[in-house]
Amino acid sequence: MGYDSLLGYPKMKVYREKEDVTLDPDTAHPNLALSKDRRSVTATKTKLALANNPGRFDIYSCVLGSDGYESGTHYWDVEVASTGGWALGITRESASRKGRFNFSPKQGTWAIQLSRGQYREVTAEWSPLDPPQNPGKIRVYLDYEGGVVCFYDADTMAPLHAFTSSFSGKIYPFFWVWSVGTSLRLCPPQPSNN
């Protein structure tokens, strides 16, 4: 697989078709409202009466994608808000969902966030990122065997950030929205022209 020299970002020509990612309501925190098509998540003040099943986030307002990946390359695009607080990326199936904990690669979550008007990596250091402009849509690219997850401005393909790691077990798309009224929306795959 070819990689650009900048931080190991994969070259675009290696992409397969975009994944059809939808949200898993069984993992959604009770303060999150999912759209009927399960492509959009919005943080609300209203706490829904939901069963506290083992897979549901109970403290942090997070939700996972319905399908996880144990191999291969995958990507999906997410329409993001330019204000409010949110994060997106990937997480291990085995990562914590109950109680208070720190999101970080060490804990099995690789993500970037917008918080207080600044883009940051979600790590113990909360290191700031400096995108060339505020992206309206972010592409998340996972190369499981290559051990890399990259984030791009999906409209310009400008690289935003990359994490390298060694993945094991199932990896899920990860979404965290904590500002009331803020939404993230998954973009469906475009129909093939075949």
Accessible surface in RSA format (square Angstrom, percent):
REM  Atomic radii and reference values for relative SASA: ProtOr
REM  Chains: A
REM  Algorithm: Lee & Richards
REM  Probe-radius: 1.40
REM  Slices: 20
REM RES _ NUM      All-atoms   Total-Side   Main-Chain    Non-polar    All polar
REM                ABS   REL    ABS   REL    ABS   REL    ABS   REL    ABS   REL
RES MET A   1   120.55  62.4  38.96  25.8  81.59 194.3  52.69  44.8  67.86  89.9
RES GLY A   2    28.32  34.9   0.00   N/A  28.32  34.9  21.54  59.1   6.77  15.2
RES TYR A   3    78.36  36.6  54.87  31.2  23.50  61.1  53.17  40.0  25.20  31.1
RES ASP A   4    63.57  44.5  58.23  58.0   5.34  12.6  18.10  42.6  45.48  45.4
RES SER A   5   120.61 101.9  81.57 108.9  39.04  89.9  59.30 126.3  61.31  85.9
RES LEU A   6   101.23  56.4  95.50  68.3   5.72  14.4 100.83  70.8   0.40   1.1
RES LEU A   7   111.62  62.2  90.08  64.4  21.54  54.1 102.52  72.0   9.10  24.5
RES GLY A   8    27.96  34.5   0.00   N/A  27.96  34.5  23.21  63.7   4.74  10.6
RES TYR A   9     5.75   2.7   5.75   3.3   0.00   0.0   3.43   2.6   2.32   2.9
RES PRO A  10     0.15   0.1   0.00   0.0   0.15   0.5   0.00   0.0   0.15   0.9
RES LYS A  11    78.33  38.2  77.38  47.5   0.95   2.3  29.48  26.5  48.85  52.0
RES MET A  12    67.49  35.0  57.43  38.0  10.06  24.0  56.32  47.9  11.17  14.8
RES LYS A  13   174.32  85.0 135.60  83.2  38.71  92.2  93.99  84.6  80.33  85.6
RES VAL A  14    39.51  26.0  17.71  16.0  21.79  52.5  25.79  22.4  13.72  37.2
RES TYR A  15    37.90  17.7  13.63   7.8  24.26  63.1  13.63  10.2  24.26  29.9
RES ARG A  16   121.83  51.2 105.89  54.0  15.94  38.0  45.47  62.1  76.36  46.3
RES GLU A  17   128.90  74.0 119.83  90.7   9.07  21.6  56.44 109.2  72.46  59.2
RES LYS A  18    32.94  16.1  21.06  12.9  11.88  28.3  10.69   9.6  22.25  23.7
RES GLU A  19    26.28  15.1  23.63  17.9   2.65   6.3   3.09   6.0  23.19  18.9
RES ASP A  20    80.62  56.5  62.44  62.1  18.18  43.0  23.51  55.3  57.11  57.0
RES VAL A  21     8.64   5.7   2.88   2.6   5.75  13.9   7.10   6.2   1.54   4.2
RES THR A  22    27.53  19.6  25.74  26.1   1.79   4.3  17.96  24.1   9.57  14.5
RES LEU A  23     1.16   0.6   1.16   0.8   0.00   0.0   1.16   0.8   0.00   0.0
RES ASP A  24    32.43  22.7  32.43  32.3   0.00   0.0   2.34   5.5  30.09  30.0
RES PRO A  25    56.45  41.1  52.63  48.0   3.81  13.9  52.82  43.6   3.62  22.5
RES ASP A  26    86.33  60.5  86.26  85.9   0.08   0.2  15.57  36.7  70.76  70.6
RES THR A  27     7.07   5.0   7.07   7.2   0.00   0.0   7.07   9.5   0.00   0.0
RES ALA A  28     3.33   3.1   3.33   5.1   0.00   0.0   3.33   4.7   0.00   0.0
RES HIS A  29    10.41   5.7  10.41   7.2   0.00   0.0   7.02   7.2   3.39   3.9
RES PRO A  30    16.26  11.9  16.20  14.8   0.07   0.2  16.20  13.4   0.07   0.4
RES ASN A  31    31.56  21.8  31.50  30.4   0.06   0.1  10.12  24.4  21.43  20.7
RES LEU A  32     3.19   1.8   0.35   0.2   2.84   7.1   0.74   0.5   2.45   6.6
RES ALA A  33    40.95  37.7  37.01  57.1   3.95   9.0  38.59  54.3   2.36   6.3
RES LEU A  34    44.82  25.0  14.72  10.5  30.11  75.7  15.51  10.9  29.32  78.9
RES SER A  35    39.53  33.4  23.86  31.8  15.67  36.1  35.16  74.9   4.37   6.1
RES LYS A  36   212.42 103.6 176.17 108.1  36.25  86.3 128.00 115.2  84.41  89.9
RES ASP A  37    67.79  47.5  48.08  47.9  19.71  46.6  44.07 103.7  23.72  23.7
RES ARG A  38    89.13  37.4  89.13  45.4   0.00   0.0  22.05  30.1  67.08  40.7
RES ARG A  39    35.87  15.1  35.37  18.0   0.50   1.2   0.95   1.3  34.92  21.2
RES SER A  40    18.23  15.4  17.87  23.8   0.36   0.8   5.99  12.8  12.24  17.1
RES VAL A  41     1.28   0.8   1.27   1.2   0.01   0.0   1.28   1.1   0.00   0.0
RES THR A  42    36.39  25.9  36.39  36.9   0.00   0.0  23.13  31.1  13.25  20.0
RES ALA A  43     3.63   3.3   2.89   4.5   0.74   1.7   2.89   4.1   0.74   2.0
RES THR A  44    38.51  27.4  32.87  33.3   5.63  13.4  31.76  42.7   6.75  10.2
RES LYS A  45   175.20  85.5 146.13  89.7  29.07  69.2  93.87  84.5  81.34  86.6
RES THR A  46    91.00  64.7  83.81  85.0   7.19  17.1  56.88  76.4  34.12  51.6
RES LYS A  47   133.39  65.1 108.42  66.5  24.98  59.5  62.33  56.1  71.07  75.7
RES LEU A  48    81.56  45.4  75.18  53.8   6.38  16.0  77.49  54.4   4.07  11.0
RES ALA A  49   111.24 102.3  69.01 106.5  42.23  96.1  81.10 114.2  30.14  79.8
RES LEU A  50    72.97  40.6  46.99  33.6  25.98  65.3  51.14  35.9  21.83  58.7
RES ALA A  51    77.55  71.3  56.93  87.8  20.63  46.9  68.78  96.9   8.77  23.2
RES ASN A  52   108.42  74.8  78.13  75.5  30.28  72.9  34.06  82.0  74.36  71.9
RES ASN A  53    39.42  27.2  33.84  32.7   5.58  13.4  28.75  69.2  10.67  10.3
RES PRO A  54   123.08  89.7 104.35  95.1  18.73  68.1 110.37  91.1  12.71  79.0
RES GLY A  55    21.43  26.4   0.00   N/A  21.43  26.4  17.95  49.3   3.48   7.8
RES ARG A  56    13.57   5.7  13.57   6.9   0.00   0.0   3.41   4.7  10.16   6.2
RES PHE A  57     3.49   1.7   3.49   2.2   0.00   0.0   3.49   2.1   0.00   0.0
RES ASP A  58    47.51  33.3  34.75  34.6  12.76  30.2  15.47  36.4  32.05  32.0
RES ILE A  59    69.70  39.7  48.89  36.4  20.81  50.2  50.93  36.7  18.77  50.9
RES TYR A  60    40.90  19.1  38.36  21.8   2.54   6.6  27.96  21.0  12.93  15.9
RES SER A  61    14.70  12.4  12.89  17.2   1.82   4.2   9.14  19.5   5.56   7.8
RES CYS A  62     0.00   0.0   0.00   0.0   0.00   0.0   0.00   0.0   0.00   0.0
RES VAL A  63     0.32   0.2   0.32   0.3   0.00   0.0   0.32   0.3   0.00   0.0
RES LEU A  64     1.82   1.0   1.82   1.3   0.00   0.0   1.82   1.3   0.00   0.0
RES GLY A  65     0.31   0.4   0.00   N/A   0.31   0.4   0.04   0.1   0.27   0.6
RES SER A  66    35.93  30.4  16.74  22.3  19.18  44.2  16.87  35.9  19.06  26.7
RES ASP A  67    91.85  64.3  86.38  86.0   5.47  12.9  21.95  51.7  69.90  69.7
RES GLY A  68    19.72  24.3   0.00   N/A  19.72  24.3   0.00   0.0  19.72  44.2
RES TYR A  69    21.75  10.2  18.15  10.3   3.60   9.4  18.07  13.6   3.68   4.5
RES GLU A  70   107.12  61.5  89.36  67.6  17.76  42.3  23.42  45.3  83.70  68.3
RES SER A  71    62.16  52.5  58.37  77.9   3.79   8.7  23.23  49.5  38.93  54.5
RES GLY A  72    27.58  34.0   0.00   N/A  27.58  34.0  27.34  75.0   0.23   0.5
RES THR A  73    24.29  17.3  21.62  21.9   2.67   6.4   9.99  13.4  14.30  21.6
RES HIS A  74    14.82   8.1  14.54  10.1   0.28   0.7  14.63  15.1   0.19   0.2
RES TYR A  75    22.68  10.6  22.68  12.9   0.00   0.0   0.36   0.3  22.33  27.5
RES TRP A  76     1.70   0.7   1.70   0.8   0.00   0.0   1.33   0.7   0.37   0.6
RES ASP A  77     4.67   3.3   4.62   4.6   0.05   0.1   0.00   0.0   4.67   4.7
RES VAL A  78     0.32   0.2   0.32   0.3   0.00   0.0   0.32   0.3   0.00   0.0
RES GLU A  79    81.29  46.7  79.17  59.9   2.11   5.0  18.37  35.5  62.92  51.4
RES VAL A  80    17.02  11.2   0.00   0.0  17.02  41.0   2.06   1.8  14.96  40.6
RES ALA A  81    26.27  24.2  16.54  25.5   9.73  22.1  25.91  36.5   0.36   1.0
RES SER A  82    68.67  58.0  54.22  72.4  14.45  33.3  24.78  52.8  43.89  61.5
RES THR A  83    99.56  70.8  95.07  96.4   4.49  10.7  70.61  94.8  28.95  43.8
RES GLY A  84    30.46  37.6   0.00   N/A  30.46  37.6  18.02  49.5  12.44  27.9
RES GLY A  85     1.88   2.3   0.00   N/A   1.88   2.3   1.81   5.0   0.07   0.2
RES TRP A  86     0.00   0.0   0.00   0.0   0.00   0.0   0.00   0.0   0.00   0.0
RES ALA A  87     0.00   0.0   0.00   0.0   0.00   0.0   0.00   0.0   0.00   0.0
RES LEU A  88     0.19   0.1   0.19   0.1   0.00   0.0   0.19   0.1   0.00   0.0
RES GLY A  89     0.32   0.4   0.00   N/A   0.32   0.4   0.00   0.0   0.32   0.7
RES ILE A  90     0.10   0.1   0.10   0.1   0.00   0.0   0.10   0.1   0.00   0.0
RES THR A  91     4.60   3.3   4.60   4.7   0.00   0.0   2.74   3.7   1.85   2.8
RES ARG A  92    55.40  23.3  54.85  28.0   0.55   1.3  11.94  16.3  43.46  26.3
RES GLU A  93    86.71  49.8  78.26  59.2   8.45  20.1  22.07  42.7  64.64  52.8
RES SER A  94   100.86  85.2  63.31  84.5  37.55  86.5  57.05 121.5  43.81  61.4
RES ALA A  95    16.86  15.5   6.00   9.3  10.86  24.7  11.45  16.1   5.40  14.3
RES SER A  96    55.36  46.8  40.75  54.4  14.61  33.7  15.00  31.9  40.36  56.5
RES ARG A  97    36.51  15.3  31.00  15.8   5.50  13.1   8.84  12.1  27.67  16.8
RES LYS A  98    75.98  37.1  61.67  37.8  14.31  34.1  61.84  55.7  14.13  15.1
RES GLY A  99    28.73  35.4   0.00   N/A  28.73  35.4  27.88  76.5   0.85   1.9
RES ARG A 100   186.55  78.3 154.77  78.9  31.78  75.7  64.73  88.5 121.82  73.8
RES PHE A 101    41.14  20.6  23.13  14.3  18.01  46.9  35.89  21.8   5.25  15.0
RES ASN A 102   114.75  79.1 108.42 104.8   6.33  15.2  18.30  44.0  96.45  93.2
RES PHE A 103     9.96   5.0   5.72   3.5   4.24  11.0   6.17   3.7   3.79  10.8
RES SER A 104     9.78   8.3   9.78  13.1   0.00   0.0   5.76  12.3   4.02   5.6
RES PRO A 105    36.92  26.9  31.72  28.9   5.20  18.9  32.13  26.5   4.79  29.8
RES LYS A 106   185.33  90.4 152.07  93.3  33.26  79.2 105.67  95.1  79.66  84.9
RES GLN A 107    89.36  50.0  76.47  55.9  12.89  30.7  13.34  28.4  76.02  57.7
RES GLY A 108     0.35   0.4   0.00   N/A   0.35   0.4   0.35   1.0   0.00   0.0
RES THR A 109     2.93   2.1   2.93   3.0   0.00   0.0   0.00   0.0   2.93   4.4
RES TRP A 110     1.90   0.8   1.90   0.9   0.00   0.0   1.22   0.7   0.68   1.1
RES ALA A 111     0.00   0.0   0.00   0.0   0.00   0.0   0.00   0.0   0.00   0.0
RES ILE A 112     0.55   0.3   0.55   0.4   0.00   0.0   0.55   0.4   0.00   0.0
RES GLN A 113     5.94   3.3   5.94   4.3   0.00   0.0   0.00   0.0   5.94   4.5
RES LEU A 114     2.17   1.2   2.17   1.6   0.00   0.0   2.17   1.5   0.00   0.0
RES SER A 115    23.33  19.7  22.36  29.8   0.97   2.2   2.45   5.2  20.88  29.2
RES ARG A 116   237.79  99.8 192.36  98.1  45.43 108.2  83.17 113.7 154.61  93.7
RES GLY A 117    67.53  83.3   0.00   N/A  67.53  83.3  31.40  86.2  36.13  80.9
RES GLN A 118    69.12  38.7  66.24  48.4   2.89   6.9  21.33  45.4  47.79  36.2
RES TYR A 119     9.15   4.3   7.64   4.3   1.52   3.9   7.61   5.7   1.54   1.9
RES ARG A 120    68.84  28.9  68.84  35.1   0.00   0.0   4.38   6.0  64.45  39.1
RES GLU A 121    25.68  14.7  25.68  19.4   0.00   0.0   0.00   0.0  25.68  21.0
RES VAL A 122     0.00   0.0   0.00   0.0   0.00   0.0   0.00   0.0   0.00   0.0
RES THR A 123    11.22   8.0  10.76  10.9   0.46   1.1  10.76  14.5   0.46   0.7
RES ALA A 124    79.31  72.9  50.93  78.6  28.37  64.5  57.75  81.3  21.56  57.1
RES GLU A 125   131.52  75.5 103.25  78.1  28.27  67.3  59.00 114.1  72.53  59.2
RES TRP A 126    95.81  38.5  94.87  45.9   0.95   2.2  74.12  39.5  21.70  35.2
RES SER A 127    38.38  32.4  36.35  48.5   2.04   4.7  20.43  43.5  17.95  25.2
RES PRO A 128    83.39  60.8  64.01  58.4  19.38  70.4  64.10  52.9  19.28 119.9
RES LEU A 129    25.16  14.0  13.27   9.5  11.89  29.9  17.52  12.3   7.64  20.6
RES ASP A 130   139.36  97.6 111.84 111.3  27.51  65.1  37.08  87.3 102.28 102.0
RES PRO A 131    25.97  18.9  11.52  10.5  14.45  52.5  14.14  11.7  11.83  73.5
RES PRO A 132   102.35  74.6  58.89  53.7  43.45 158.0  71.93  59.4  30.41 189.0
RES GLN A 133   101.85  57.0  90.64  66.2  11.21  26.7  36.25  77.2  65.60  49.8
RES ASN A 134    92.96  64.1  70.05  67.7  22.91  55.2  15.07  36.3  77.89  75.3
RES PRO A 135     2.49   1.8   0.16   0.1   2.33   8.5   0.85   0.7   1.64  10.2
RES GLY A 136    43.03  53.1   0.00   N/A  43.03  53.1  31.98  87.7  11.06  24.8
RES LYS A 137    59.78  29.2  59.78  36.7   0.00   0.0  13.58  12.2  46.20  49.2
RES ILE A 138     0.00   0.0   0.00   0.0   0.00   0.0   0.00   0.0   0.00   0.0
RES ARG A 139    33.41  14.0  33.41  17.0   0.00   0.0   0.00   0.0  33.41  20.2
RES VAL A 140     0.07   0.0   0.07   0.1   0.00   0.0   0.07   0.1   0.00   0.0
RES TYR A 141     0.91   0.4   0.91   0.5   0.00   0.0   0.91   0.7   0.00   0.0
RES LEU A 142     0.03   0.0   0.03   0.0   0.00   0.0   0.03   0.0   0.00   0.0
RES ASP A 143     7.16   5.0   7.16   7.1   0.00   0.0   0.00   0.0   7.16   7.1
RES TYR A 144    25.03  11.7  21.63  12.3   3.39   8.8  16.69  12.5   8.34  10.3
RES GLU A 145   123.78  71.1  87.98  66.6  35.79  85.2  72.89 141.0  50.89  41.5
RES GLY A 146    49.26  60.7   0.00   N/A  49.26  60.7  21.36  58.6  27.90  62.5
RES GLY A 147     5.35   6.6   0.00   N/A   5.35   6.6   4.31  11.8   1.04   2.3
RES VAL A 148     4.95   3.3   4.95   4.5   0.00   0.0   4.95   4.3   0.00   0.0
RES VAL A 149     0.00   0.0   0.00   0.0   0.00   0.0   0.00   0.0   0.00   0.0
RES CYS A 150     0.00   0.0   0.00   0.0   0.00   0.0   0.00   0.0   0.00   0.0
RES PHE A 151     0.00   0.0   0.00   0.0   0.00   0.0   0.00   0.0   0.00   0.0
RES TYR A 152     4.35   2.0   4.35   2.5   0.00   0.0   4.35   3.3   0.00   0.0
RES ASP A 153     2.92   2.0   2.92   2.9   0.00   0.0   0.59   1.4   2.33   2.3
RES ALA A 154    14.96  13.8   0.70   1.1  14.26  32.4   0.70   1.0  14.26  37.8
RES ASP A 155    97.06  68.0  62.23  61.9  34.83  82.3  28.26  66.5  68.80  68.6
RES THR A 156    79.30  56.4  47.70  48.4  31.60  75.3  54.02  72.6  25.27  38.2
RES MET A 157    50.48  26.1  39.27  26.0  11.20  26.7  38.08  32.4  12.40  16.4
RES ALA A 158    23.91  22.0  18.30  28.2   5.62  12.8  23.91  33.7   0.00   0.0
RES PRO A 159    48.42  35.3  34.82  31.7  13.60  49.5  34.82  28.7  13.60  84.6
RES LEU A 160    21.52  12.0   4.48   3.2  17.04  42.8   5.82   4.1  15.70  42.2
RES HIS A 161    25.22  13.8  24.97  17.4   0.25   0.6  19.11  19.7   6.12   7.1
RES ALA A 162    16.92  15.6   1.70   2.6  15.22  34.6   1.71   2.4  15.21  40.3
RES PHE A 163    18.15   9.1  14.40   8.9   3.75   9.8  18.06  10.9   0.09   0.3
RES THR A 164   107.86  76.7  82.36  83.5  25.51  60.8  50.02  67.2  57.84  87.4
RES SER A 165    40.94  34.6  16.09  21.5  24.85  57.2  16.29  34.7  24.66  34.5
RES SER A 166    93.16  78.7  79.43 106.0  13.73  31.6  49.15 104.7  44.01  61.7
RES PHE A 167    18.32   9.2   0.29   0.2  18.04  46.9   0.29   0.2  18.04  51.6
RES SER A 168    69.90  59.1  64.11  85.6   5.79  13.3  45.28  96.4  24.62  34.5
RES GLY A 169    45.19  55.7   0.00   N/A  45.19  55.7  34.61  95.0  10.57  23.7
RES LYS A 170    66.80  32.6  63.44  38.9   3.35   8.0  11.77  10.6  55.02  58.6
RES ILE A 171     0.14   0.1   0.14   0.1   0.00   0.0   0.14   0.1   0.00   0.0
RES TYR A 172    27.80  13.0  27.80  15.8   0.00   0.0   9.13   6.9  18.67  23.0
RES PRO A 173     0.33   0.2   0.33   0.3   0.00   0.0   0.33   0.3   0.00   0.0
RES PHE A 174     0.71   0.4   0.71   0.4   0.00   0.0   0.71   0.4   0.00   0.0
RES PHE A 175     1.97   1.0   1.73   1.1   0.24   0.6   1.82   1.1   0.15   0.4
RES TRP A 176    26.87  10.8  26.75  12.9   0.12   0.3  25.44  13.6   1.43   2.3
RES VAL A 177     0.59   0.4   0.53   0.5   0.05   0.1   0.53   0.5   0.05   0.1
RES TRP A 178    87.31  35.0  63.69  30.8  23.62  55.5  50.13  26.7  37.18  60.3
RES SER A 179    31.29  26.4  24.76  33.0   6.53  15.0  17.96  38.2  13.33  18.7
RES VAL A 180    87.44  57.5  60.01  54.3  27.44  66.1  60.01  52.1  27.44  74.4
RES GLY A 181    56.31  69.4   0.00   N/A  56.31  69.4  31.45  86.3  24.86  55.7
RES THR A 182    13.10   9.3   8.43   8.5   4.68  11.1   4.64   6.2   8.46  12.8
RES SER A 183    42.25  35.7  35.04  46.8   7.21  16.6  23.96  51.0  18.29  25.6
RES LEU A 184     2.83   1.6   1.41   1.0   1.42   3.6   2.10   1.5   0.73   2.0
RES ARG A 185    81.27  34.1  80.49  41.0   0.77   1.8  32.45  44.3  48.82  29.6
RES LEU A 186     3.89   2.2   3.61   2.6   0.29   0.7   3.61   2.5   0.29   0.8
RES CYS A 187    13.09   9.9   9.13  10.2   3.96   9.3   8.99  22.8   4.10   4.4
RES PRO A 188    57.61  42.0  57.61  52.5   0.00   0.0  57.61  47.6   0.00   0.0
RES PRO A 189    46.20  33.7  31.84  29.0  14.36  52.2  31.90  26.3  14.30  88.9
RES GLN A 190   137.17  76.7 117.20  85.7  19.97  47.5  54.19 115.3  82.98  62.9
RES PRO A 191   115.77  84.4  94.01  85.7  21.76  79.1 106.28  87.7   9.49  59.0
RES SER A 192    69.53  58.8  34.35  45.8  35.18  81.0  37.72  80.3  31.81  44.6
RES ASN A 193   155.85 107.5 117.16 113.2  38.69  93.2  38.43  92.5 117.41 113.5
RES ASN A 194   178.34 123.0 107.56 103.9  70.78 170.4  64.57 155.4 113.77 110.0
END  Absolute sums over single chains surface
CHAIN  1 A     9362.7       7079.3       2283.4       4800.9       4561.8
END  Absolute sums over all chains
TOTAL          9362.7       7079.3       2283.4       4800.9       4561.8
